[in-house]
Amino acid sequence: MRFRKLRIAWSAFFGLACVLLIGLWVRSYEHCEYLTHIRSGNRLTIIGSNRGAAYFLSKTYPGQFSPALTLGWEYRATAVETTMDSHTKDHAAGEAFLLAPYWLPVTIVAAFACSPWLPWSTRFTFRTVLIAMTLIAVVLGLMVWAIR
């Protein structure tokens, strides 16, 4: 078996990432945690975790920010509440919102952890993998372009 130590390191890395994601998933049912980033020009970015899902929100804040708020990144944690619901309502043009349930990244990371041990994973050359990744990137880019 070629590159056995590399396979073990790959599986250990993604296995640890999977365990940490599961920990965040469980914690999200008890705590609402989020990072806020305030930029000049009333632009607000929020990356958070609440009730089994991770979310990203970027929008222009109406009005002026409170003088007590500082520009830059700030971490906040509260008990589980409707914080995510208040962010998901009333989207306007120029706002970006993405919501991903934790089971999706956990499944993807677990698949990456197991992939080096599958028998078919060693028959592709590096060139084949690069071509496949390029085609996938082009298709995903066209899908995003078509949506906008």
C-alpha positions in Angstrom: 0.0 0.0 0.0 1.7 3.2 -1.2 1.6 6.4 0.8 0.1 4.7 3.9 1.3 7.3 6.3 -0.1 10.1 4.1 -3.5 8.3 4.1 -3.4 7.9 7.9 -2.6 11.7 8.3 -5.3 12.6 5.8 -7.9 10.5 7.6 -6.8 11.8 11.0 -7.0 15.4 9.9 -10.5 15.1 8.4 -11.7 12.8 11.2 -10.7 15.5 13.7 -12.4 18.2 11.6 -15.6 16.0 11.6 -15.5 15.5 15.3 -15.1 19.3 15.9 -18.0 20.0 13.5 -20.2 17.6 15.4 -19.2 19.4 18.6 -20.2 22.8 17.0 -23.5 21.2 15.8 -24.4 20.0 19.3 -23.3 23.3 20.9 -25.5 25.2 18.4 -28.6 23.9 20.1 -27.6 25.5 23.5 -25.7 28.6 22.4 -26.2 31.2 19.6 -22.7 32.2 18.7 -21.8 34.7 16.0 -19.0 37.0 14.7 -20.0 40.4 13.6 -17.9 42.7 11.4 -18.8 46.3 11.0 -17.2 48.3 8.2 -17.4 52.0 7.6 -20.2 52.8 5.2 -22.8 50.9 7.3 -21.9 47.4 6.0 -22.6 44.6 8.5 -21.3 41.0 8.1 -22.4 38.2 10.4 -21.1 34.6 10.6 -23.0 32.6 13.1 -24.3 29.3 14.4 -27.7 28.7 15.8 -30.1 25.7 16.2 -28.2 23.2 14.1 -27.2 25.5 11.3 -24.4 27.8 10.3 -25.2 31.0 8.5 -23.5 34.0 6.8 -25.2 37.3 6.3 -23.8 40.5 4.7 -26.0 43.5 4.4 -26.1 47.3 4.6 -27.3 48.4 8.0 -30.1 51.0 7.9 -29.2 54.2 9.6 -26.1 54.8 11.7 -24.4 52.4 14.0 -24.3 53.1 17.7 -21.2 54.9 18.8 -20.6 52.1 21.4 -20.0 49.6 18.5 -16.5 49.4 17.3 -15.4 48.8 13.7 -13.9 45.4 13.0 -14.6 41.8 14.2 -16.5 41.1 17.5 -17.5 37.7 19.0 -20.8 37.4 20.7 -22.6 34.4 22.4 -26.1 34.2 23.8 -28.6 31.6 24.7 -30.4 30.1 21.8 -33.0 32.5 20.7 -34.6 33.9 17.5 -31.4 35.8 16.5 -31.1 33.8 13.3 -34.8 34.4 12.5 -34.4 38.1 12.9 -31.4 38.0 10.4 -33.2 35.9 7.8 -36.3 38.1 7.4 -36.7 41.0 5.0 -33.9 40.6 2.6 -33.3 43.5 0.2 -31.2 43.9 -2.9 -27.4 43.9 -2.2 -27.8 41.5 0.7 -26.2 38.1 0.8 -27.5 35.3 3.0 -26.4 31.6 3.2 -27.7 29.0 5.6 -26.2 25.5 5.8 -27.4 22.8 8.2 -24.5 21.2 10.0 -25.2 17.7 8.7 -24.1 18.8 5.2 -20.4 19.8 6.1 -20.2 16.8 8.5 -21.2 14.4 5.7 -18.7 16.0 3.3 -15.8 16.0 5.8 -16.6 12.4 6.8 -16.5 11.4 3.1 -13.1 13.1 2.7 -11.8 11.2 5.8 -12.8 7.9 4.2 -11.9 8.6 0.6 -8.1 7.5 0.7 -9.1 4.0 1.8 -11.5 3.3 -1.0 -10.0 1.0 -3.7 -11.0 3.2 -6.6 -9.3 6.3 -5.2 -5.8 5.2 -6.3 -6.5 4.5 -10.0 -6.9 8.2 -11.0 -3.9 10.2 -12.0 -3.2 13.7 -10.7 -4.0 15.1 -14.2 -7.4 13.4 -14.2 -8.3 14.8 -10.8 -7.2 18.3 -11.9 -9.4 18.1 -15.1 -12.4 16.8 -13.1 -12.0 19.6 -10.5 -11.7 22.2 -13.3 -14.9 21.0 -14.9 -16.8 21.0 -11.6 -15.6 24.5 -10.9 -16.7 25.7 -14.3 -20.2 24.1 -13.9 -20.6 25.6 -10.4 -19.5 29.0 -11.7 -22.0 28.9 -14.5 -24.7 28.0 -12.0 -23.9 31.0 -9.9 -23.7 33.2 -13.0 -27.2 31.9 -14.1 -28.7 32.6 -10.7 -27.5 36.2 -10.6 
